[in-house]
């Protein structure tokens, strides 16, 4: 089931002054509203997103953006 708090359409994570991995993952956890049990690593991040959030298209920008058909 989709979780509206964990799966917002847009997320902004302020990484200004991040002080290490613990701080980085704390900011990710706060921005995405992950539970206290969040594992604070890339595997845990992907697990939450892939299990809680439906697939959506992701916008791409820049020179390497795929051409629209």
C-alpha positions as a Markdown table, in Angstrom:
| # | Residue | x | y | z |
|---|---|---|---|---|
| 1 | Unk | 0.0 | 0.0 | 0.0 |
| 2 | Unk | 1.3 | 3.4 | -0.9 |
| 3 | Unk | 2.3 | 5.6 | 2.1 |
| 4 | Unk | 1.6 | 9.3 | 1.3 |
| 5 | Unk | 4.2 | 10.5 | 3.8 |
| 6 | Unk | 7.0 | 8.1 | 2.7 |
| 7 | Unk | 6.1 | 8.5 | -1.0 |
| 8 | Unk | 5.7 | 12.2 | -1.7 |
| 9 | Unk | 5.9 | 13.3 | -5.3 |
| 10 | Unk | 8.9 | 15.5 | -4.6 |
| 11 | Unk | 11.4 | 15.4 | -1.8 |
| 12 | Unk | 14.0 | 18.0 | -0.9 |
| 13 | Unk | 16.9 | 16.9 | 1.3 |
| 14 | Unk | 19.1 | 19.7 | 2.6 |
| 15 | Unk | 22.6 | 18.3 | 2.9 |
| 16 | Unk | 24.3 | 21.6 | 3.8 |
| 17 | Unk | 26.9 | 20.9 | 6.4 |
| 18 | Unk | 26.2 | 17.2 | 6.6 |
| 19 | Unk | 28.6 | 15.8 | 9.2 |
| 20 | Unk | 29.0 | 12.2 | 8.2 |
| 21 | Unk | 26.9 | 9.1 | 7.3 |
| 22 | Unk | 24.8 | 9.1 | 10.5 |
| 23 | Unk | 23.8 | 12.7 | 9.8 |
| 24 | Unk | 23.2 | 12.0 | 6.1 |
| 25 | Unk | 20.9 | 9.1 | 6.8 |
| 26 | Unk | 19.1 | 11.1 | 9.6 |
| 27 | Unk | 18.3 | 13.8 | 7.0 |
| 28 | Unk | 17.1 | 11.2 | 4.5 |
| 29 | Unk | 14.9 | 9.6 | 7.2 |
| 30 | Unk | 13.4 | 12.9 | 8.2 |
| 31 | Unk | 12.8 | 14.1 | 4.6 |
| 32 | Unk | 11.1 | 10.8 | 3.6 |
| 33 | Unk | 9.3 | 10.4 | 6.9 |
| 34 | Unk | 10.8 | 6.9 | 7.4 |
| 35 | Unk | 10.0 | 5.0 | 10.6 |
| 36 | Unk | 12.4 | 4.8 | 13.5 |
| 37 | Unk | 13.3 | 1.3 | 12.3 |
| 38 | Unk | 14.9 | 2.6 | 9.1 |
| 39 | Unk | 18.2 | 0.8 | 8.6 |
| 40 | Unk | 20.1 | 4.0 | 7.5 |
| 41 | Unk | 21.9 | 2.5 | 4.5 |
| 42 | Unk | 21.3 | 2.3 | 0.7 |
| 43 | Unk | 19.8 | -1.3 | 0.9 |
| 44 | Unk | 17.3 | -0.1 | 3.6 |
| 45 | Unk | 16.5 | 3.0 | 1.5 |
| 46 | Unk | 15.7 | 1.0 | -1.6 |
| 47 | Unk | 13.7 | -1.6 | 0.4 |
| 48 | Unk | 11.4 | 1.1 | 1.8 |
| 49 | Unk | 10.9 | 2.8 | -1.5 |
| 50 | Unk | 10.4 | -0.4 | -3.5 |
| 51 | Unk | 8.0 | -1.9 | -1.0 |
| 52 | Unk | 6.1 | 1.2 | 0.1 |
| 53 | Unk | 6.0 | 3.3 | -3.1 |
| 54 | Unk | 4.4 | 2.6 | -6.5 |
| 55 | Unk | 6.6 | 3.0 | -9.5 |
| 56 | Unk | 6.5 | 6.4 | -11.2 |
| 57 | Unk | 8.3 | 8.0 | -14.0 |
| 58 | Unk | 11.3 | 10.1 | -13.0 |
| 59 | Unk | 12.0 | 13.4 | -14.7 |
| 60 | Unk | 15.4 | 13.7 | -16.3 |
| 61 | Unk | 17.2 | 16.9 | -17.1 |
| 62 | Unk | 20.5 | 17.9 | -18.7 |
| 63 | Unk | 22.5 | 16.9 | -21.7 |
| 64 | Unk | 22.0 | 13.2 | -21.2 |
| 65 | Unk | 18.2 | 13.3 | -20.9 |
| 66 | Unk | 16.5 | 10.8 | -23.2 |
| 67 | Unk | 14.7 | 12.1 | -26.2 |
| 68 | Unk | 10.9 | 12.2 | -25.9 |
| 69 | Unk | 9.1 | 9.9 | -28.3 |
